[in-house]
Amino acid sequence: MDKQYLLSVDQSTQGTKALLFDRGGNLICRGDLPHRQIINEAGWVSHDLNEIYANTLKVVRDVIEKAGIHKSQVAGLGISNQRETSAVWDRTKGRPLADAIVWQCSRAKDICARVEESGKAEWVRRTTGINLSPYFPASKLAWFMEHVKEAPQKAAEGQLCLGTVDSYLVYRLTGGTSFLTDYSNASRTQLFNIHSLKWDEGLCSLFGIPMDALPRVCDSNAWFGDTDFEGYFDEPIPIHGVLGDSHGALFGQGCLEKGMIKTTYGTGSSIMMNIGSKPVISTHGVVTSLAWGMDGRVNYVLEGNINYTGAVITWLKDDLKLISSASETEELAGQASGEDTTYLVPAFTGMGAPYWDSEAKAAIVGITRKTRRAELVKAGLECIAYQIADVVGAMSRDAGIQIEELRVDGGPTRNRCLMQFQSDILDIRVLVPDAEELSGIGAAYAAGLALGFFDKSIFGKMKRSVFEPGMDRAVMQRKHEGWKHAVESVLTRK
């Protein structure tokens, strides 16, 4: 039977999705399941790896059956994953030795403090491209080594596996025959030397990580092994595309060339810029990672993460009760006075990229007697665009590249007012695809290209709405200056 379909699994923080695509790159069917967010009294956040694996098997079965296709028509599988969530398991049986530590969890902060005290933090940043933080897997995996009773013994026996969710899923799906990760995920561990493209012996020693417990790093479109989903498929299919979720979205958006940039709008936002075949270590508050490895060549990215973008709209709705749904923001922003000078700086948990001030506090600045509900909502909407513009500007300065357009995805991109303001304040085009699930699409494209299921014309098939800048340049500059003054007023690190 002809291979007419391609599977993609997007394993995210909240749940697991299976996506089914046809040869035209069209999403035919999807299935998804949530998993538990395990949060203890100390605020530690964990995931049950067995639950995630069981859900992966189930959503694949569900999507095949919902689509009504024959299993033999599926050509292969791509995987995108929540990136920094860290796992430990037994090499022999694939048994998790502990729940995964989720990227949000800061339980390993004391380990990072020890590294900071050793004076190695700047060396870590220059070697890995990312700032020392419990956000990244290095300290999380070190925490496993120090607190999971079986881990040191398993390591001594050569039976320990340490990795991220992609490598765990590949290991389980292939019955333990493939212990692999890709360049995008490896570069986010804080154990990978982004210059030599290898696990770094010095970093592993610094964090107490046995190097032979780490997966082999390979191209993102490499063959990762075959899977029959625990006997569900009559014949196994190849896994040929593995990417961290933000990298998958960059690839799915077709940002394949140096200088191309995308933003994913969600609760927070991830801004990622392809900077080509050579790394640039940021001096403007963003980080450097690998975009992917494809066919023996790597691309690098600059990345900035913002904590509060879509979450600002949730705050306006749930806490301030200024709106009853996110969709109201577009109409209200249109009603607001264009002369209003109100700015909302959403530093609810400090400021992220490019400011990195954890002590900053949120503020509403420039309010007047004429500021009403509409003006406050507009300020909340506009602060999303201002924050993204700050990161885009930092990337442009670091890379020495004039950015011509921004490709975007995520729920808030349906707000036309926000997208127009984003275009205006950046003074560049903003492109909004009609497709969703960009992370899963990127993994599917990587797998499909490797298998010959797609050709590169697939990137030209995605339809997009285009927003062009229309604001008077002097007005735009005045508004941006007002934002900068508002941010300066909340920063503790002057």
Buried (B, 14 or more C-beta within 10 A) or exposed (E): EEBBBBBBBBBBBEBBBBBBBBBEBEBBBBBBBEBEEBEEEEEBBBBBBEBBBBBBBBBBBBBBEBBEBEBEBBBBBBBBBBBBBBBBBBBEEBEBBBBBBBBBBBBBBEBBEBBEEEEBBEBBBEBBBBBBBBBBBBBBBBBBBEEBEBBBEBBEEEBBBBBBBBBBBBBBBBBBEBBBBBBBBBBBBBBBBBBEBEBBEEBBEBBBBBBEBBBEBBBBBBBBBBBBBBEEBEEBBBBBBBBBBBBBBBBBBBBBEBBBBBBBBBBBBBBBBBBBEEBBBBEBBBBBBBBBBBEEEBBBBBBBBBBBBBBBBEBBBEEEEBBEEBEBBBEBBEEBBEEBBBBBBBBBEBBBBBBBBEEBBBBBBBBEEEBBBBBBBBBBBBBBBBBBBBBBBBBBBBBEBEBEBBBBBBBBBBBBBBBBBBBBBBBBBBBBBEBBBBBBBBBBBBBBBBBEBBEEEBBEEBEBBEBEBEBEEEEBEEBBEBBEEBBEEBBEEE
